[in-house]
């Protein structure tokens, strides 16, 4: 049994320009989703996403 493959994705600190990664569309899909789909096709099973200096949501 082969161990699951994990990708660690480091996202730039929060800023107005980060919207490009998650909200803009290229051929109908965001760049972040395109990255995830490409990694899945390469056999990556798990994803860990880190982002420094993320503003906290009101709780």
mmCIF file as gemmi writes it, N, C-alpha and C atoms, coordinates in Angstrom:
data_model
loop_
_atom_site.group_PDB
_atom_site.id
_atom_site.type_symbol
_atom_site.label_atom_id
_atom_site.label_alt_id
_atom_site.label_comp_id
_atom_site.label_asym_id
_atom_site.label_entity_id
_atom_site.label_seq_id
_atom_site.pdbx_PDB_ins_code
_atom_site.Cartn_x
_atom_site.Cartn_y
_atom_site.Cartn_z
_atom_site.occupancy
_atom_site.B_iso_or_equiv
_atom_site.pdbx_formal_charge
_atom_site.auth_seq_id
_atom_site.auth_asym_id
_atom_site.pdbx_PDB_model_num
ATOM 1 N N . UNK Axp A 1 ? 0.851 -1.181 0 1 0 ? 1 A 1
ATOM 2 C CA . UNK Axp A 1 ? 0 0 0 1 0 ? 1 A 1
ATOM 3 C C . UNK Axp A 1 ? 0.893 1.239 0 1 0 ? 1 A 1
ATOM 4 N N . UNK Axp A 2 ? 0.664 2.114 -0.95 1 0 ? 2 A 1
ATOM 5 C CA . UNK Axp A 2 ? 1.452 3.346 -0.996 1 0 ? 2 A 1
ATOM 6 C C . UNK Axp A 2 ? 0.819 4.388 -0.082 1 0 ? 2 A 1
ATOM 7 N N . UNK Axp A 3 ? 1.636 5.154 0.617 1 0 ? 3 A 1
ATOM 8 C CA . UNK Axp A 3 ? 1.083 6.184 1.505 1 0 ? 3 A 1
ATOM 9 C C . UNK Axp A 3 ? 0.421 7.294 0.689 1 0 ? 3 A 1
ATOM 10 N N . UNK Axp A 4 ? -0.568 7.975 1.275 1 0 ? 4 A 1
ATOM 11 C CA . UNK Axp A 4 ? -1.214 9.069 0.553 1 0 ? 4 A 1
ATOM 12 C C . UNK Axp A 4 ? -0.223 10.199 0.299 1 0 ? 4 A 1
ATOM 13 N N . UNK Axp A 5 ? -0.375 10.848 -0.817 1 0 ? 5 A 1
ATOM 14 C CA . UNK Axp A 5 ? 0.491 11.969 -1.167 1 0 ? 5 A 1
ATOM 15 C C . UNK Axp A 5 ? -0.18 13.259 -0.718 1 0 ? 5 A 1
ATOM 16 N N . UNK Axp A 6 ? 0.602 14.144 -0.117 1 0 ? 6 A 1
ATOM 17 C CA . UNK Axp A 6 ? 0.076 15.396 0.412 1 0 ? 6 A 1
ATOM 18 C C . UNK Axp A 6 ? 0.828 16.567 -0.19 1 0 ? 6 A 1
ATOM 19 N N . UNK Axp A 7 ? 0.085 17.597 -0.592 1 0 ? 7 A 1
ATOM 20 C CA . UNK Axp A 7 ? 0.683 18.839 -1.088 1 0 ? 7 A 1
ATOM 21 C C . UNK Axp A 7 ? 0.43 19.927 -0.058 1 0 ? 7 A 1
ATOM 22 N N . UNK Axp A 8 ? 1.46 20.689 0.248 1 0 ? 8 A 1
ATOM 23 C CA . UNK Axp A 8 ? 1.327 21.842 1.133 1 0 ? 8 A 1
ATOM 24 C C . UNK Axp A 8 ? 1.376 23.079 0.256 1 0 ? 8 A 1
ATOM 25 N N . UNK Axp A 9 ? 0.309 23.875 0.318 1 0 ? 9 A 1
ATOM 26 C CA . UNK Axp A 9 ? 0.177 25.073 -0.515 1 0 ? 9 A 1
ATOM 27 C C . UNK Axp A 9 ? 0.268 26.285 0.393 1 0 ? 9 A 1
ATOM 28 N N . UNK Axp A 10 ? 1.239 27.137 0.129 1 0 ? 10 A 1
ATOM 29 C CA . UNK Axp A 10 ? 1.408 28.366 0.915 1 0 ? 10 A 1
ATOM 30 C C . UNK Axp A 10 ? 0.861 29.531 0.099 1 0 ? 10 A 1
ATOM 31 N N . UNK Axp A 11 ? -0.153 30.187 0.651 1 0 ? 11 A 1
ATOM 32 C CA . UNK Axp A 11 ? -0.796 31.316 -0.013 1 0 ? 11 A 1
ATOM 33 C C . UNK Axp A 11 ? -0.205 32.597 0.557 1 0 ? 11 A 1
ATOM 34 N N . UNK Axp A 12 ? -0.031 33.596 -0.286 1 0 ? 12 A 1
ATOM 35 C CA . UNK Axp A 12 ? 0.528 34.881 0.148 1 0 ? 12 A 1
ATOM 36 C C . UNK Axp A 12 ? -0.322 35.476 1.271 1 0 ? 12 A 1
ATOM 37 N N . UNK Axp A 13 ? 0.276 36.321 2.121 1 0 ? 13 A 1
ATOM 38 C CA . UNK Axp A 13 ? -0.5 36.979 3.168 1 0 ? 13 A 1
ATOM 39 C C . UNK Axp A 13 ? -1.684 37.733 2.58 1 0 ? 13 A 1
ATOM 40 N N . UNK Axp A 14 ? -2.71 37.884 3.393 1 0 ? 14 A 1
ATOM 41 C CA . UNK Axp A 14 ? -3.95 38.523 2.937 1 0 ? 14 A 1
ATOM 42 C C . UNK Axp A 14 ? -3.688 39.93 2.412 1 0 ? 14 A 1
ATOM 43 N N . UNK Axp A 15 ? -4.245 40.207 1.256 1 0 ? 15 A 1
ATOM 44 C CA . UNK Axp A 15 ? -4.204 41.551 0.672 1 0 ? 15 A 1
ATOM 45 C C . UNK Axp A 15 ? -5.287 41.613 -0.389 1 0 ? 15 A 1
ATOM 46 N N . UNK Axp A 16 ? -5.506 42.781 -0.924 1 0 ? 16 A 1
ATOM 47 C CA . UNK Axp A 16 ? -6.524 42.94 -1.969 1 0 ? 16 A 1
ATOM 48 C C . UNK Axp A 16 ? -6.177 42.096 -3.198 1 0 ? 16 A 1
ATOM 49 N N . UNK Axp A 17 ? -4.9 41.925 -3.486 1 0 ? 17 A 1
ATOM 50 C CA . UNK Axp A 17 ? -4.502 41.182 -4.684 1 0 ? 17 A 1
ATOM 51 C C . UNK Axp A 17 ? -4.738 39.677 -4.559 1 0 ? 17 A 1
ATOM 52 N N . UNK Axp A 18 ? -4.999 39.18 -3.362 1 0 ? 18 A 1
ATOM 53 C CA . UNK Axp A 18 ? -5.243 37.75 -3.183 1 0 ? 18 A 1
ATOM 54 C C . UNK Axp A 18 ? -6.561 37.334 -3.839 1 0 ? 18 A 1
ATOM 55 N N . UNK Axp A 19 ? -7.43 38.305 -4.106 1 0 ? 19 A 1
ATOM 56 C CA . UNK Axp A 19 ? -8.706 38.004 -4.758 1 0 ? 19 A 1
ATOM 57 C C . UNK Axp A 19 ? -8.486 37.338 -6.111 1 0 ? 19 A 1
ATOM 58 N N . UNK Axp A 20 ? -7.394 37.668 -6.789 1 0 ? 20 A 1
ATOM 59 C CA . UNK Axp A 20 ? -7.103 37.045 -8.086 1 0 ? 20 A 1
ATOM 60 C C . UNK Axp A 20 ? -7.069 35.532 -7.972 1 0 ? 20 A 1
ATOM 61 N N . UNK Axp A 21 ? -6.445 35.036 -6.93 1 0 ? 21 A 1
ATOM 62 C CA . UNK Axp A 21 ? -6.265 33.595 -6.77 1 0 ? 21 A 1
ATOM 63 C C . UNK Axp A 21 ? -7.583 32.858 -6.577 1 0 ? 21 A 1
ATOM 64 N N . UNK Axp A 22 ? -8.519 33.479 -5.857 1 0 ? 22 A 1
ATOM 65 C CA . UNK Axp A 22 ? -9.746 32.777 -5.493 1 0 ? 22 A 1
ATOM 66 C C . UNK Axp A 22 ? -10.987 33.231 -6.256 1 0 ? 22 A 1
ATOM 67 N N . UNK Axp A 23 ? -11.033 34.484 -6.717 1 0 ? 23 A 1
ATOM 68 C CA . UNK Axp A 23 ? -12.273 35.002 -7.287 1 0 ? 23 A 1
ATOM 69 C C . UNK Axp A 23 ? -12.231 35.23 -8.789 1 0 ? 23 A 1
ATOM 70 N N . UNK Axp A 24 ? -11.075 35.477 -9.355 1 0 ? 24 A 1
ATOM 71 C CA . UNK Axp A 24 ? -11.022 35.708 -10.802 1 0 ? 24 A 1
ATOM 72 C C . UNK Axp A 24 ? -11.225 34.378 -11.528 1 0 ? 24 A 1
ATOM 73 N N . UNK Axp A 25 ? -11.682 34.467 -12.744 1 0 ? 25 A 1
ATOM 74 C CA . UNK Axp A 25 ? -11.951 33.263 -13.529 1 0 ? 25 A 1
ATOM 75 C C . UNK Axp A 25 ? -11.087 33.263 -14.784 1 0 ? 25 A 1
ATOM 76 N N . UNK Axp A 26 ? -10.458 32.151 -15.041 1 0 ? 26 A 1
ATOM 77 C CA . UNK Axp A 26 ? -9.718 31.928 -16.276 1 0 ? 26 A 1
ATOM 78 C C . UNK Axp A 26 ? -10.336 30.682 -16.893 1 0 ? 26 A 1
ATOM 79 N N . UNK Axp A 27 ? -10.952 30.84 -18.045 1 0 ? 27 A 1
ATOM 80 C CA . UNK Axp A 27 ? -11.676 29.741 -18.699 1 0 ? 27 A 1
ATOM 81 C C . UNK Axp A 27 ? -12.741 29.162 -17.769 1 0 ? 27 A 1
ATOM 82 N N . UNK Axp A 28 ? -13.37 30.041 -16.97 1 0 ? 28 A 1
ATOM 83 C CA . UNK Axp A 28 ? -14.482 29.631 -16.121 1 0 ? 28 A 1
ATOM 84 C C . UNK Axp A 28 ? -14.118 29.039 -14.779 1 0 ? 28 A 1
ATOM 85 N N . UNK Axp A 29 ? -12.84 29.034 -14.417 1 0 ? 29 A 1
ATOM 86 C CA . UNK Axp A 29 ? -12.421 28.432 -13.151 1 0 ? 29 A 1
ATOM 87 C C . UNK Axp A 29 ? -11.334 29.289 -12.513 1 0 ? 29 A 1
ATOM 88 N N . UNK Axp A 30 ? -11.338 29.365 -11.181 1 0 ? 30 A 1
ATOM 89 C CA . UNK Axp A 30 ? -10.338 30.184 -10.488 1 0 ? 30 A 1
ATOM 90 C C . UNK Axp A 30 ? -8.96 29.521 -10.568 1 0 ? 30 A 1
ATOM 91 N N . UNK Axp A 31 ? -7.895 30.327 -10.511 1 0 ? 31 A 1
ATOM 92 C CA . UNK Axp A 31 ? -6.541 29.749 -10.54 1 0 ? 31 A 1
ATOM 93 C C . UNK Axp A 31 ? -6.298 28.746 -9.404 1 0 ? 31 A 1
ATOM 94 N N . UNK Axp A 32 ? -6.895 28.998 -8.232 1 0 ? 32 A 1
ATOM 95 C CA . UNK Axp A 32 ? -6.705 28.081 -7.112 1 0 ? 32 A 1
ATOM 96 C C . UNK Axp A 32 ? -7.332 26.716 -7.412 1 0 ? 32 A 1
ATOM 97 N N . UNK Axp A 33 ? -8.55 26.717 -7.933 1 0 ? 33 A 1
ATOM 98 C CA . UNK Axp A 33 ? -9.19 25.444 -8.287 1 0 ? 33 A 1
ATOM 99 C C . UNK Axp A 33 ? -8.416 24.735 -9.392 1 0 ? 33 A 1
ATOM 100 N N . UNK Axp A 34 ? -7.908 25.49 -10.335 1 0 ? 34 A 1
ATOM 101 C CA . UNK Axp A 34 ? -7.117 24.895 -11.418 1 0 ? 34 A 1
ATOM 102 C C . UNK Axp A 34 ? -5.875 24.205 -10.841 1 0 ? 34 A 1
ATOM 103 N N . UNK Axp A 35 ? -5.241 24.836 -9.859 1 0 ? 35 A 1
ATOM 104 C CA . UNK Axp A 35 ? -4.082 24.236 -9.197 1 0 ? 35 A 1
ATOM 105 C C . UNK Axp A 35 ? -4.468 22.926 -8.515 1 0 ? 35 A 1
ATOM 106 N N . UNK Axp A 36 ? -5.576 22.941 -7.776 1 0 ? 36 A 1
ATOM 107 C CA . UNK Axp A 36 ? -6.027 21.737 -7.078 1 0 ? 36 A 1
ATOM 108 C C . UNK Axp A 36 ? -6.324 20.61 -8.069 1 0 ? 36 A 1
ATOM 109 N N . UNK Axp A 37 ? -7.038 20.927 -9.138 1 0 ? 37 A 1
ATOM 110 C CA . UNK Axp A 37 ? -7.365 19.901 -10.136 1 0 ? 37 A 1
ATOM 111 C C . UNK Axp A 37 ? -6.098 19.332 -10.782 1 0 ? 37 A 1
ATOM 112 N N . UNK Axp A 38 ? -5.131 20.192 -11.057 1 0 ? 38 A 1
ATOM 113 C CA . UNK Axp A 38 ? -3.871 19.723 -11.655 1 0 ? 38 A 1
ATOM 114 C C . UNK Axp A 38 ? -3.116 18.802 -10.702 1 0 ? 38 A 1
ATOM 115 N N . UNK Axp A 39 ? -3.098 19.162 -9.427 1 0 ? 39 A 1
ATOM 116 C CA . UNK Axp A 39 ? -2.427 18.315 -8.438 1 0 ? 39 A 1
ATOM 117 C C . UNK Axp A 39 ? -3.143 16.972 -8.284 1 0 ? 39 A 1
ATOM 118 N N . UNK Axp A 40 ? -4.468 16.987 -8.34 1 0 ? 40 A 1
ATOM 119 C CA . UNK Axp A 40 ? -5.216 15.733 -8.258 1 0 ? 40 A 1
ATOM 120 C C . UNK Axp A 40 ? -4.896 14.825 -9.442 1 0 ? 40 A 1
ATOM 121 N N . UNK Axp A 41 ? -4.799 15.4 -10.626 1 0 ? 41 A 1
ATOM 122 C CA . UNK Axp A 41 ? -4.446 14.596 -11.807 1 0 ? 41 A 1
ATOM 123 C C . UNK Axp A 41 ? -3.048 14.002 -11.67 1 0 ? 41 A 1
ATOM 124 N N . UNK Axp A 42 ? -2.181 14.684 -10.91 1 0 ? 42 A 1
ATOM 125 C CA . UNK Axp A 42 ? -0.821 14.191 -10.697 1 0 ? 42 A 1
ATOM 126 C C . UNK Axp A 42 ? -0.756 13.148 -9.58 1 0 ? 42 A 1
ATOM 127 N N . UNK Axp A 43 ? -1.896 12.839 -8.958 1 0 ? 43 A 1
ATOM 128 C CA . UNK Axp A 43 ? -1.923 11.797 -7.939 1 0 ? 43 A 1
ATOM 129 C C . UNK Axp A 43 ? -1.859 12.284 -6.51 1 0 ? 43 A 1
ATOM 130 N N . UNK Axp A 44 ? -1.971 13.575 -6.294 1 0 ? 44 A 1
ATOM 131 C CA . UNK Axp A 44 ? -1.956 14.111 -4.93 1 0 ? 44 A 1
ATOM 132 C C . UNK Axp A 44 ? -3.333 13.881 -4.311 1 0 ? 44 A 1
ATOM 133 N N . UNK Axp A 45 ? -3.354 13.312 -3.099 1 0 ? 45 A 1
ATOM 134 C CA . UNK Axp A 45 ? -4.611 12.964 -2.44 1 0 ? 45 A 1
ATOM 135 C C . UNK Axp A 45 ? -5.06 13.994 -1.407 1 0 ? 45 A 1
ATOM 136 N N . UNK Axp A 46 ? -4.119 14.63 -0.728 1 0 ? 46 A 1
ATOM 137 C CA . UNK Axp A 46 ? -4.434 15.528 0.387 1 0 ? 46 A 1
ATOM 138 C C . UNK Axp A 46 ? -3.806 16.895 0.16 1 0 ? 46 A 1
ATOM 139 N N . UNK Axp A 47 ? -4.474 17.918 0.692 1 0 ? 47 A 1
ATOM 140 C CA . UNK Axp A 47 ? -3.991 19.289 0.54 1 0 ? 47 A 1
ATOM 141 C C . UNK Axp A 47 ? -4.031 19.994 1.883 1 0 ? 47 A 1
ATOM 142 N N . UNK Axp A 48 ? -2.954 20.703 2.187 1 0 ? 48 A 1
ATOM 143 C CA . UNK Axp A 48 ? -2.891 21.563 3.365 1 0 ? 48 A 1
ATOM 144 C C . UNK Axp A 48 ? -2.603 22.962 2.841 1 0 ? 48 A 1
ATOM 145 N N . UNK Axp A 49 ? -3.466 23.922 3.203 1 0 ? 49 A 1
ATOM 146 C CA . UNK Axp A 49 ? -3.315 25.292 2.717 1 0 ? 49 A 1
ATOM 147 C C . UNK Axp A 49 ? -2.986 26.184 3.903 1 0 ? 49 A 1
ATOM 148 N N . UNK Axp A 50 ? -1.868 26.919 3.804 1 0 ? 50 A 1
ATOM 149 C CA . UNK Axp A 50 ? -1.449 27.859 4.835 1 0 ? 50 A 1
ATOM 150 C C . UNK Axp A 50 ? -1.508 29.271 4.283 1 0 ? 50 A 1
ATOM 151 N N . UNK Axp A 51 ? -1.952 30.211 5.128 1 0 ? 51 A 1
ATOM 152 C CA . UNK Axp A 51 ? -1.923 31.623 4.765 1 0 ? 51 A 1
ATOM 153 C C . UNK Axp A 51 ? -1.558 32.411 6.016 1 0 ? 51 A 1
ATOM 154 N N . UNK Axp A 52 ? -0.481 33.173 5.932 1 0 ? 52 A 1
ATOM 155 C CA . UNK Axp A 52 ? -0.044 33.982 7.062 1 0 ? 52 A 1
ATOM 156 C C . UNK Axp A 52 ? -0.855 35.265 7.14 1 0 ? 52 A 1
ATOM 157 N N . UNK Axp A 53 ? -0.986 35.794 8.348 1 0 ? 53 A 1
ATOM 158 C CA . UNK Axp A 53 ? -1.63 37.086 8.608 1 0 ? 53 A 1
ATOM 159 C C . UNK Axp A 53 ? -3.059 37.151 8.075 1 0 ? 53 A 1
ATOM 160 N N . UNK Axp A 54 ? -3.816 36.093 8.276 1 0 ? 54 A 1
ATOM 161 C CA . UNK Axp A 54 ? -5.212 36.078 7.855 1 0 ? 54 A 1
ATOM 162 C C . UNK Axp A 54 ? -6.044 36.818 8.894 1 0 ? 54 A 1
ATOM 163 N N . UNK Axp A 55 ? -6.892 37.775 8.472 1 0 ? 55 A 1
ATOM 164 C CA . UNK Axp A 55 ? -7.725 38.476 9.453 1 0 ? 55 A 1
ATOM 165 C C . UNK Axp A 55 ? -8.74 37.518 10.06 1 0 ? 55 A 1
ATOM 166 N N . UNK Axp A 56 ? -8.986 37.683 11.341 1 0 ? 56 A 1
ATOM 167 C CA . UNK Axp A 56 ? -9.945 36.821 12.021 1 0 ? 56 A 1
ATOM 168 C C . UNK Axp A 56 ? -11.364 37.277 11.721 1 0 ? 56 A 1
ATOM 169 N N . UNK Axp A 57 ? -12.247 36.315 11.583 1 0 ? 57 A 1
ATOM 170 C CA . UNK Axp A 57 ? -13.664 36.614 11.384 1 0 ? 57 A 1
ATOM 171 C C . UNK Axp A 57 ? -14.293 36.908 12.742 1 0 ? 57 A 1
ATOM 172 N N . UNK Axp A 58 ? -15.311 37.737 12.753 1 0 ? 58 A 1
ATOM 173 C CA . UNK Axp A 58 ? -16.034 38.007 13.998 1 0 ? 58 A 1
ATOM 174 C C . UNK Axp A 58 ? -16.734 36.735 14.445 1 0 ? 58 A 1
ATOM 175 N N . UNK Axp A 59 ? -16.584 36.424 15.726 1 0 ? 59 A 1
ATOM 176 C CA . UNK Axp A 59 ? -17.18 35.184 16.228 1 0 ? 59 A 1
ATOM 177 C C . UNK Axp A 59 ? -18.357 35.487 17.108 1 0 ? 59 A 1
